Structures are given as structure tokens and as C-alpha cells.
Amino acid sequence: MNNLIYKDESYQIIGKCMEVHNNLGAGFLEIVYKDALEYEFKKANIPYERENNTL
């Protein structure tokens, strides 16, 4: 991981993902994790964009 361009940002994002996983555990539908990550990203002022589910 020494060659990452955005090392600090990557560390922060992965940390939020691990935090969600540790708090929720396994077994939920994907949407639950997406919503939880959205909440954590907003709380940490991490800019993000959700995928468009329109077919």
C-alpha cells in the first residue's frame, strides 16, 4: 500500500467500511450496508456518490 496516490483518503474510507462491518456483522442485504456507509461517509464529510439503480 505504499504506492497509493490518496493514501490518507483510502485509509479513512477503509476504516469506515470496517467500522460498518464491525457494527453490523454479516447477514444483511447489500442495501443495509450501503445505507450504513452513506451515513458514516456523511458523518465524516467524505464525498461520495451512490450508484444509479435505474434500468
CHARMM-style PDB file with segment names, atoms N, HN, CA, C and O in Angstrom:
ATOM      1  N   MET     1       0.806  -1.188   0.000  1.00  0.00      PROA
ATOM      2  CA  MET     1       0.000   0.000   0.000  1.00  0.00      PROA
ATOM      3  C   MET     1       0.853   1.258   0.000  1.00  0.00      PROA
ATOM      4  O   MET     1       0.328   2.348   0.224  1.00  0.00      PROA
ATOM      5  N   ASN     2       2.107   1.145  -0.236  1.00  0.00      PROA
ATOM      6  HN  ASN     2       2.534   0.259  -0.418  1.00  0.00      PROA
ATOM      7  CA  ASN     2       2.991   2.307  -0.229  1.00  0.00      PROA
ATOM      8  C   ASN     2       2.850   3.158  -1.473  1.00  0.00      PROA
ATOM      9  O   ASN     2       3.269   4.315  -1.469  1.00  0.00      PROA
ATOM     10  N   ASN     3       2.267   2.616  -2.549  1.00  0.00      PROA
ATOM     11  HN  ASN     3       1.927   1.676  -2.552  1.00  0.00      PROA
ATOM     12  CA  ASN     3       2.173   3.343  -3.803  1.00  0.00      PROA
ATOM     13  C   ASN     3       0.816   3.990  -4.022  1.00  0.00      PROA
ATOM     14  O   ASN     3       0.520   4.418  -5.138  1.00  0.00      PROA
ATOM     15  N   LEU     4      -0.003   4.073  -3.011  1.00  0.00      PROA
ATOM     16  HN  LEU     4       0.237   3.726  -2.105  1.00  0.00      PROA
ATOM     17  CA  LEU     4      -1.317   4.682  -3.163  1.00  0.00      PROA
ATOM     18  C   LEU     4      -1.181   6.188  -3.361  1.00  0.00      PROA
ATOM     19  O   LEU     4      -0.398   6.849  -2.679  1.00  0.00      PROA
ATOM     20  N   ILE     5      -1.948   6.714  -4.299  1.00  0.00      PROA
ATOM     21  HN  ILE     5      -2.584   6.177  -4.854  1.00  0.00      PROA
ATOM     22  CA  ILE     5      -1.928   8.151  -4.563  1.00  0.00      PROA
ATOM     23  C   ILE     5      -2.640   8.894  -3.441  1.00  0.00      PROA
ATOM     24  O   ILE     5      -2.154   9.920  -2.966  1.00  0.00      PROA
ATOM     25  N   TYR     6      -3.781   8.383  -3.021  1.00  0.00      PROA
ATOM     26  HN  TYR     6      -4.176   7.549  -3.407  1.00  0.00      PROA
ATOM     27  CA  TYR     6      -4.579   9.016  -1.972  1.00  0.00      PROA
ATOM     28  C   TYR     6      -4.568   8.136  -0.725  1.00  0.00      PROA
ATOM     29  O   TYR     6      -5.605   7.618  -0.311  1.00  0.00      PROA
ATOM     30  N   LYS     7      -3.402   7.975  -0.140  1.00  0.00      PROA
ATOM     31  HN  LYS     7      -2.560   8.395  -0.476  1.00  0.00      PROA
ATOM     32  CA  LYS     7      -3.226   7.048   0.973  1.00  0.00      PROA
ATOM     33  C   LYS     7      -4.109   7.399   2.168  1.00  0.00      PROA
ATOM     34  O   LYS     7      -4.783   6.523   2.710  1.00  0.00      PROA
ATOM     35  N   ASP     8      -4.116   8.653   2.584  1.00  0.00      PROA
ATOM     36  HN  ASP     8      -3.568   9.365   2.144  1.00  0.00      PROA
ATOM     37  CA  ASP     8      -4.915   9.057   3.748  1.00  0.00      PROA
ATOM     38  C   ASP     8      -6.396   8.870   3.500  1.00  0.00      PROA
ATOM     39  O   ASP     8      -7.126   8.403   4.374  1.00  0.00      PROA
ATOM     40  N   GLU     9      -6.844   9.237   2.302  1.00  0.00      PROA
ATOM     41  HN  GLU     9      -6.251   9.617   1.592  1.00  0.00      PROA
ATOM     42  CA  GLU     9      -8.252   9.087   1.951  1.00  0.00      PROA
ATOM     43  C   GLU     9      -8.654   7.619   1.905  1.00  0.00      PROA
ATOM     44  O   GLU     9      -9.722   7.240   2.384  1.00  0.00      PROA
ATOM     45  N   SER    10      -7.787   6.801   1.322  1.00  0.00      PROA
ATOM     46  HN  SER    10      -6.919   7.109   0.933  1.00  0.00      PROA
ATOM     47  CA  SER    10      -8.057   5.363   1.250  1.00  0.00      PROA
ATOM     48  C   SER    10      -8.140   4.755   2.641  1.00  0.00      PROA
ATOM     49  O   SER    10      -9.016   3.933   2.911  1.00  0.00      PROA
ATOM     50  N   TYR    11      -7.240   5.154   3.518  1.00  0.00      PROA
ATOM     51  HN  TYR    11      -6.529   5.822   3.299  1.00  0.00      PROA
ATOM     52  CA  TYR    11      -7.229   4.661   4.886  1.00  0.00      PROA
ATOM     53  C   TYR    11      -8.533   5.033   5.595  1.00  0.00      PROA
ATOM     54  O   TYR    11      -9.114   4.214   6.308  1.00  0.00      PROA
ATOM     55  N   GLN    12      -8.986   6.265   5.397  1.00  0.00      PROA
ATOM     56  HN  GLN    12      -8.515   6.930   4.818  1.00  0.00      PROA
ATOM     57  CA  GLN    12     -10.217   6.724   6.035  1.00  0.00      PROA
ATOM     58  C   GLN    12     -11.439   5.954   5.517  1.00  0.00      PROA
ATOM     59  O   GLN    12     -12.305   5.567   6.300  1.00  0.00      PROA
ATOM     60  N   ILE    13     -11.507   5.734   4.208  1.00  0.00      PROA
ATOM     61  HN  ILE    13     -10.802   6.048   3.571  1.00  0.00      PROA
ATOM     62  CA  ILE    13     -12.639   5.008   3.618  1.00  0.00      PROA
ATOM     63  C   ILE    13     -12.661   3.557   4.087  1.00  0.00      PROA
ATOM     64  O   ILE    13     -13.711   3.042   4.473  1.00  0.00      PROA
ATOM     65  N   ILE    14     -11.515   2.906   4.054  1.00  0.00      PROA
ATOM     66  HN  ILE    14     -10.663   3.325   3.741  1.00  0.00      PROA
ATOM     67  CA  ILE    14     -11.445   1.514   4.506  1.00  0.00      PROA
ATOM     68  C   ILE    14     -11.804   1.426   5.984  1.00  0.00      PROA
ATOM     69  O   ILE    14     -12.462   0.477   6.411  1.00  0.00      PROA
ATOM     70  N   GLY    15     -11.375   2.406   6.760  1.00  0.00      PROA
ATOM     71  HN  GLY    15     -10.840   3.177   6.413  1.00  0.00      PROA
ATOM     72  CA  GLY    15     -11.722   2.438   8.178  1.00  0.00      PROA
ATOM     73  C   GLY    15     -13.221   2.509   8.396  1.00  0.00      PROA
ATOM     74  O   GLY    15     -13.750   1.832   9.277  1.00  0.00      PROA
ATOM     75  N   LYS    16     -13.913   3.318   7.606  1.00  0.00      PROA
ATOM     76  HN  LYS    16     -13.484   3.867   6.889  1.00  0.00      PROA
ATOM     77  CA  LYS    16     -15.370   3.422   7.722  1.00  0.00      PROA
ATOM     78  C   LYS    16     -16.039   2.109   7.301  1.00  0.00      PROA
ATOM     79  O   LYS    16     -17.028   1.692   7.904  1.00  0.00      PROA
ATOM     80  N   CYS    17     -15.507   1.472   6.284  1.00  0.00      PROA
ATOM     81  HN  CYS    17     -14.704   1.810   5.794  1.00  0.00      PROA
ATOM     82  CA  CYS    17     -16.053   0.176   5.854  1.00  0.00      PROA
ATOM     83  C   CYS    17     -15.898  -0.865   6.958  1.00  0.00      PROA
ATOM     84  O   CYS    17     -16.821  -1.634   7.222  1.00  0.00      PROA
ATOM     85  N   MET    18     -14.746  -0.890   7.595  1.00  0.00      PROA
ATOM     86  HN  MET    18     -13.996  -0.265   7.380  1.00  0.00      PROA
ATOM     87  CA  MET    18     -14.513  -1.834   8.683  1.00  0.00      PROA
ATOM     88  C   MET    18     -15.405  -1.514   9.885  1.00  0.00      PROA
ATOM     89  O   MET    18     -15.899  -2.418  10.558  1.00  0.00      PROA
ATOM     90  N   GLU    19     -15.604  -0.240  10.143  1.00  0.00      PROA
ATOM     91  HN  GLU    19     -15.204   0.495   9.596  1.00  0.00      PROA
ATOM     92  CA  GLU    19     -16.473   0.166  11.246  1.00  0.00      PROA
ATOM     93  C   GLU    19     -17.906  -0.320  11.022  1.00  0.00      PROA
ATOM     94  O   GLU    19     -18.547  -0.831  11.940  1.00  0.00      PROA
ATOM     95  N   VAL    20     -18.399  -0.157   9.794  1.00  0.00      PROA
ATOM     96  HN  VAL    20     -17.878   0.257   9.048  1.00  0.00      PROA
ATOM     97  CA  VAL    20     -19.748  -0.637   9.463  1.00  0.00      PROA
ATOM     98  C   VAL    20     -19.813  -2.151   9.626  1.00  0.00      PROA
ATOM     99  O   VAL    20     -20.759  -2.670  10.218  1.00  0.00      PROA
ATOM    100  N   HSD    21     -18.821  -2.858   9.109  1.00  0.00      PROA
ATOM    101  HN  HSD    21     -18.053  -2.436   8.628  1.00  0.00      PROA
ATOM    102  CA  HSD    21     -18.796  -4.316   9.212  1.00  0.00      PROA
ATOM    103  C   HSD    21     -18.756  -4.762  10.676  1.00  0.00      PROA
ATOM    104  O   HSD    21     -19.475  -5.682  11.067  1.00  0.00      PROA
ATOM    105  N   ASN    22     -17.918  -4.111  11.478  1.00  0.00      PROA
ATOM    106  HN  ASN    22     -17.334  -3.364  11.160  1.00  0.00      PROA
ATOM    107  CA  ASN    22     -17.814  -4.485  12.897  1.00  0.00      PROA
ATOM    108  C   ASN    22     -19.108  -4.225  13.646  1.00  0.00      PROA
ATOM    109  O   ASN    22     -19.472  -4.988  14.541  1.00  0.00      PROA
ATOM    110  N   ASN    23     -19.805  -3.159  13.291  1.00  0.00      PROA
ATOM    111  HN  ASN    23     -19.509  -2.539  12.564  1.00  0.00      PROA
ATOM    112  CA  ASN    23     -21.048  -2.817  13.981  1.00  0.00      PROA
ATOM    113  C   ASN    23     -22.222  -3.676  13.532  1.00  0.00      PROA
ATOM    114  O   ASN    23     -23.050  -4.071  14.353  1.00  0.00      PROA
ATOM    115  N   LEU    24     -22.301  -3.966  12.244  1.00  0.00      PROA
ATOM    116  HN  LEU    24     -21.628  -3.645  11.577  1.00  0.00      PROA
ATOM    117  CA  LEU    24     -23.455  -4.709  11.725  1.00  0.00      PROA
ATOM    118  C   LEU    24     -23.220  -6.205  11.646  1.00  0.00      PROA
ATOM    119  O   LEU    24     -24.158  -6.990  11.780  1.00  0.00      PROA
ATOM    120  N   GLY    25     -21.981  -6.603  11.431  1.00  0.00      PROA
ATOM    121  HN  GLY    25     -21.218  -5.965  11.323  1.00  0.00      PROA
ATOM    122  CA  GLY    25     -21.696  -8.017  11.239  1.00  0.00      PROA
ATOM    123  C   GLY    25     -22.144  -8.470   9.863  1.00  0.00      PROA
ATOM    124  O   GLY    25     -22.350  -7.652   8.967  1.00  0.00      PROA
ATOM    125  N   ALA    26     -22.292  -9.755   9.702  1.00  0.00      PROA
ATOM    126  HN  ALA    26     -22.125 -10.420  10.430  1.00  0.00      PROA
ATOM    127  CA  ALA    26     -22.661 -10.336   8.411  1.00  0.00      PROA
ATOM    128  C   ALA    26     -24.140 -10.706   8.405  1.00  0.00      PROA
ATOM    129  O   ALA    26     -24.771 -10.825   9.456  1.00  0.00      PROA
ATOM    130  N   GLY    27     -24.680 -10.884   7.205  1.00  0.00      PROA
ATOM    131  HN  GLY    27     -24.168 -10.788   6.351  1.00  0.00      PROA
ATOM    132  CA  GLY    27     -26.025 -11.431   7.089  1.00  0.00      PROA
ATOM    133  C   GLY    27     -27.096 -10.477   6.606  1.00  0.00      PROA
ATOM    134  O   GLY    27     -28.224 -10.898   6.350  1.00  0.00      PROA
ATOM    135  N   PHE    28     -26.768  -9.192   6.476  1.00  0.00      PROA
ATOM    136  HN  PHE    28     -25.852  -8.850   6.684  1.00  0.00      PROA
ATOM    137  CA  PHE    28     -27.771  -8.250   5.988  1.00  0.00      PROA
ATOM    138  C   PHE    28     -27.746  -8.172   4.466  1.00  0.00      PROA
ATOM    139  O   PHE    28     -26.782  -8.596   3.829  1.00  0.00      PROA
ATOM    140  N   LEU    29     -28.796  -7.634   3.899  1.00  0.00      PROA
ATOM    141  HN  LEU    29     -29.580  -7.289   4.417  1.00  0.00      PROA
ATOM    142  CA  LEU    29     -28.822  -7.361   2.467  1.00  0.00      PROA
ATOM    143  C   LEU    29     -27.849  -6.224   2.153  1.00  0.00      PROA
ATOM    144  O   LEU    29     -27.519  -5.413   3.018  1.00  0.00      PROA
ATOM    145  N   GLU    30     -27.404  -6.184   0.913  1.00  0.00      PROA
ATOM    146  HN  GLU    30     -27.672  -6.843   0.210  1.00  0.00      PROA
ATOM    147  CA  GLU    30     -26.426  -5.189   0.486  1.00  0.00      PROA
ATOM    148  C   GLU    30     -26.900  -3.760   0.757  1.00  0.00      PROA
ATOM    149  O   GLU    30     -26.093  -2.904   1.119  1.00  0.00      PROA
ATOM    150  N   ILE    31     -28.173  -3.497   0.590  1.00  0.00      PROA
ATOM    151  HN  ILE    31     -28.829  -4.193   0.296  1.00  0.00      PROA
ATOM    152  CA  ILE    31     -28.704  -2.147   0.764  1.00  0.00      PROA
ATOM    153  C   ILE    31     -28.487  -1.644   2.192  1.00  0.00      PROA
ATOM    154  O   ILE    31     -28.296  -0.446   2.399  1.00  0.00      PROA
ATOM    155  N   VAL    32     -28.515  -2.528   3.160  1.00  0.00      PROA
ATOM    156  HN  VAL    32     -28.671  -3.501   2.991  1.00  0.00      PROA
ATOM    157  CA  VAL    32     -28.297  -2.141   4.558  1.00  0.00      PROA
ATOM    158  C   VAL    32     -26.881  -1.601   4.730  1.00  0.00      PROA
ATOM    159  O   VAL    32     -26.679  -0.583   5.391  1.00  0.00      PROA
ATOM    160  N   TYR    33     -25.900  -2.279   4.135  1.00  0.00      PROA
ATOM    161  HN  TYR    33     -26.064  -3.107   3.598  1.00  0.00      PROA
ATOM    162  CA  TYR    33     -24.515  -1.839   4.224  1.00  0.00      PROA
ATOM    163  C   TYR    33     -24.309  -0.540   3.443  1.00  0.00      PROA
ATOM    164  O   TYR    33     -23.560   0.334   3.879  1.00  0.00      PROA
ATOM    165  N   LYS    34     -24.965  -0.414   2.301  1.00  0.00      PROA
ATOM    166  HN  LYS    34     -25.574  -1.124   1.946  1.00  0.00      PROA
ATOM    167  CA  LYS    34     -24.869   0.819   1.517  1.00  0.00      PROA
ATOM    168  C   LYS    34     -25.393   2.004   2.306  1.00  0.00      PROA
ATOM    169  O   LYS    34     -24.773   3.068   2.327  1.00  0.00      PROA
ATOM    170  N   ASP    35     -26.539   1.821   2.956  1.00  0.00      PROA
ATOM    171  HN  ASP    35     -27.042   0.957   2.938  1.00  0.00      PROA
ATOM    172  CA  ASP    35     -27.124   2.892   3.753  1.00  0.00      PROA
ATOM    173  C   ASP    35     -26.237   3.243   4.947  1.00  0.00      PROA
ATOM    174  O   ASP    35     -26.071   4.414   5.285  1.00  0.00      PROA
ATOM    175  N   ALA    36     -25.679   2.229   5.570  1.00  0.00      PROA
ATOM    176  HN  ALA    36     -25.814   1.277   5.295  1.00  0.00      PROA
ATOM    177  CA  ALA    36     -24.804   2.464   6.716  1.00  0.00      PROA
ATOM    178  C   ALA    36     -23.531   3.201   6.286  1.00  0.00      PROA
ATOM    179  O   ALA    36     -23.069   4.104   6.985  1.00  0.00      PROA
ATOM    180  N   LEU    37     -22.969   2.819   5.146  1.00  0.00      PROA
ATOM    181  HN  LEU    37     -23.344   2.085   4.579  1.00  0.00      PROA
ATOM    182  CA  LEU    37     -21.782   3.515   4.642  1.00  0.00      PROA
ATOM    183  C   LEU    37     -22.111   4.952   4.278  1.00  0.00      PROA
ATOM    184  O   LEU    37     -21.319   5.857   4.540  1.00  0.00      PROA
ATOM    185  N   GLU    38     -23.268   5.169   3.678  1.00  0.00      PROA
ATOM    186  HN  GLU    38     -23.912   4.434   3.465  1.00  0.00      PROA
ATOM    187  CA  GLU    38     -23.681   6.532   3.346  1.00  0.00      PROA
ATOM    188  C   GLU    38     -23.738   7.384   4.612  1.00  0.00      PROA
ATOM    189  O   GLU    38     -23.244   8.511   4.630  1.00  0.00      PROA
ATOM    190  N   TYR    39     -24.334   6.849   5.656  1.00  0.00      PROA
ATOM    191  HN  TYR    39     -24.735   5.933   5.642  1.00  0.00      PROA
ATOM    192  CA  TYR    39     -24.427   7.559   6.928  1.00  0.00      PROA
ATOM    193  C   TYR    39     -23.036   7.890   7.472  1.00  0.00      PROA
ATOM    194  O   TYR    39     -22.779   9.022   7.881  1.00  0.00      PROA
ATOM    195  N   GLU    40     -22.142   6.898   7.473  1.00  0.00      PROA
ATOM    196  HN  GLU    40     -22.352   5.978   7.141  1.00  0.00      PROA
ATOM    197  CA  GLU    40     -20.793   7.102   8.004  1.00  0.00      PROA
ATOM    198  C   GLU    40     -19.994   8.095   7.156  1.00  0.00      PROA
ATOM    199  O   GLU    40     -19.259   8.922   7.694  1.00  0.00      PROA
ATOM    200  N   PHE    41     -20.138   8.012   5.841  1.00  0.00      PROA
ATOM    201  HN  PHE    41     -20.735   7.340   5.404  1.00  0.00      PROA
ATOM    202  CA  PHE    41     -19.433   8.949   4.960  1.00  0.00      PROA
ATOM    203  C   PHE    41     -19.920  10.376   5.184  1.00  0.00      PROA
ATOM    204  O   PHE    41     -19.113  11.304   5.237  1.00  0.00      PROA
ATOM    205  N   LYS    42     -21.229  10.559   5.316  1.00  0.00      PROA
ATOM    206  HN  LYS    42     -21.884   9.805   5.273  1.00  0.00      PROA
ATOM    207  CA  LYS    42     -21.769  11.901   5.575  1.00  0.00      PROA
ATOM    208  C   LYS    42     -21.251  12.434   6.904  1.00  0.00      PROA
ATOM    209  O   LYS    42     -20.848  13.593   6.999  1.00  0.00      PROA
ATOM    210  N   LYS    43     -21.262  11.590   7.923  1.00  0.00      PROA
ATOM    211  HN  LYS    43     -21.590  10.649   7.846  1.00  0.00      PROA
ATOM    212  CA  LYS    43     -20.807  11.979   9.255  1.00  0.00      PROA
ATOM    213  C   LYS    43     -19.337  12.402   9.244  1.00  0.00      PROA
ATOM    214  O   LYS    43     -18.940  13.297   9.989  1.00  0.00      PROA
ATOM    215  N   ALA    44     -18.530  11.752   8.395  1.00  0.00      PROA
ATOM    216  HN  ALA    44     -18.853  11.025   7.790  1.00  0.00      PROA
ATOM    217  CA  ALA    44     -17.097  12.025   8.328  1.00  0.00      PROA
ATOM    218  C   ALA    44     -16.746  13.028   7.224  1.00  0.00      PROA
ATOM    219  O   ALA    44     -15.570  13.282   6.967  1.00  0.00      PROA
ATOM    220  N   ASN    45     -17.761  13.593   6.576  1.00  0.00      PROA
ATOM    221  HN  ASN    45     -18.717  13.386   6.785  1.00  0.00      PROA
ATOM    222  CA  ASN    45     -17.542  14.533   5.464  1.00  0.00      PROA
ATOM    223  C   ASN    45     -16.692  13.938   4.346  1.00  0.00      PROA
ATOM    224  O   ASN    45     -15.831  14.613   3.781  1.00  0.00      PROA
ATOM    225  N   ILE    46     -16.939  12.683   4.036  1.00  0.00      PROA
ATOM    226  HN  ILE    46     -17.638  12.135   4.494  1.00  0.00      PROA
ATOM    227  CA  ILE    46     -16.271  12.014   2.921  1.00  0.00      PROA
ATOM    228  C   ILE    46     -17.193  12.127   1.707  1.00  0.00      PROA
ATOM    229  O   ILE    46     -18.308  11.606   1.736  1.00  0.00      PROA
ATOM    230  N   PRO    47     -16.757  12.789   0.655  1.00  0.00      PROA
ATOM    231  CA  PRO    47     -17.609  12.900  -0.531  1.00  0.00      PROA
ATOM    232  C   PRO    47     -17.799  11.532  -1.192  1.00  0.00      PROA
ATOM    233  O   PRO    47     -16.870  10.727  -1.256  1.00  0.00      PROA
ATOM    234  N   TYR    48     -18.994  11.289  -1.674  1.00  0.00      PROA
ATOM    235  HN  TYR    48     -19.749  11.943  -1.622  1.00  0.00      PROA
ATOM    236  CA  TYR    48     -19.301  10.012  -2.294  1.00  0.00      PROA
ATOM    237  C   TYR    48     -20.459  10.208  -3.276  1.00  0.00      PROA
ATOM    238  O   TYR    48     -21.118  11.247  -3.280  1.00  0.00      PROA
ATOM    239  N   GLU    49     -20.683   9.219  -4.079  1.00  0.00      PROA
ATOM    240  HN  GLU    49     -20.147   8.375  -4.076  1.00  0.00      PROA
ATOM    241  CA  GLU    49     -21.821   9.221  -4.991  1.00  0.00      PROA
ATOM    242  C   GLU    49     -22.358   7.798  -5.079  1.00  0.00      PROA
ATOM    243  O   GLU    49     -21.613   6.865  -5.378  1.00  0.00      PROA
ATOM    244  N   ARG    50     -23.642   7.637  -4.821  1.00  0.00      PROA
ATOM    245  HN  ARG    50     -24.247   8.395  -4.578  1.00  0.00      PROA
ATOM    246  CA  ARG    50     -24.264   6.305  -4.905  1.00  0.00      PROA
ATOM    247  C   ARG    50     -24.501   5.958  -6.358  1.00  0.00      PROA
ATOM    248  O   ARG    50     -24.677   6.828  -7.211  1.00  0.00      PROA
ATOM    249  N   GLU    51     -24.500   4.646  -6.617  1.00  0.00      PROA
ATOM    250  HN  GLU    51     -24.356   3.939  -5.924  1.00  0.00      PROA
ATOM    251  CA  GLU    51     -24.746   4.190  -7.977  1.00  0.00      PROA
ATOM    252  C   GLU    51     -26.206   4.433  -8.350  1.00  0.00      PROA
ATOM    253  O   GLU    51     -27.075   4.499  -7.480  1.00  0.00      PROA
ATOM    254  N   ASN    52     -26.459   4.562  -9.618  1.00  0.00      PROA
ATOM    255  HN  ASN    52     -25.753   4.509 -10.324  1.00  0.00      PROA
ATOM    256  CA  ASN    52     -27.813   4.752 -10.120  1.00  0.00      PROA
ATOM    257  C   ASN    52     -28.401   3.404 -10.414  1.00  0.00      PROA
ATOM    258  O   ASN    52     -27.863   2.664 -11.237  1.00  0.00      PROA
ATOM    259  N   ASN    53     -29.511   3.053  -9.754  1.00  0.00      PROA
ATOM    260  HN  ASN    53     -29.948   3.654  -9.085  1.00  0.00      PROA
ATOM    261  CA  ASN    53     -30.133   1.748  -9.923  1.00  0.00      PROA
ATOM    262  C   ASN    53     -31.208   1.730 -10.996  1.00  0.00      PROA
ATOM    263  O   ASN    53     -31.947   0.752 -11.112  1.00  0.00      PROA
ATOM    264  N   THR    54     -31.307   2.786 -11.775  1.00  0.00      PROA
ATOM    265  HN  THR    54     -30.706   3.581 -11.680  1.00  0.00      PROA
ATOM    266  CA  THR    54     -32.319   2.855 -12.815  1.00  0.00      PROA
ATOM    267  C   THR    54     -31.923   1.973 -13.984  1.00  0.00      PROA
ATOM    268  O   THR    54     -30.791   2.038 -14.462  1.00  0.00      PROA
ATOM    269  N   LEU    55     -32.850   1.154 -14.441  1.00  0.00      PROA
ATOM    270  HN  LEU    55     -33.770   1.102 -14.053  1.00  0.00      PROA
ATOM    271  CA  LEU    55     -32.568   0.289 -15.603  1.00  0.00      PROA
ATOM    272  C   LEU    55     -33.135   0.882 -16.862  1.00  0.00      PROA
ATOM    273  OT1 LEU    55     -32.997   0.296 -17.936  1.00  0.00      PROA
TER     274      LEU     55
END
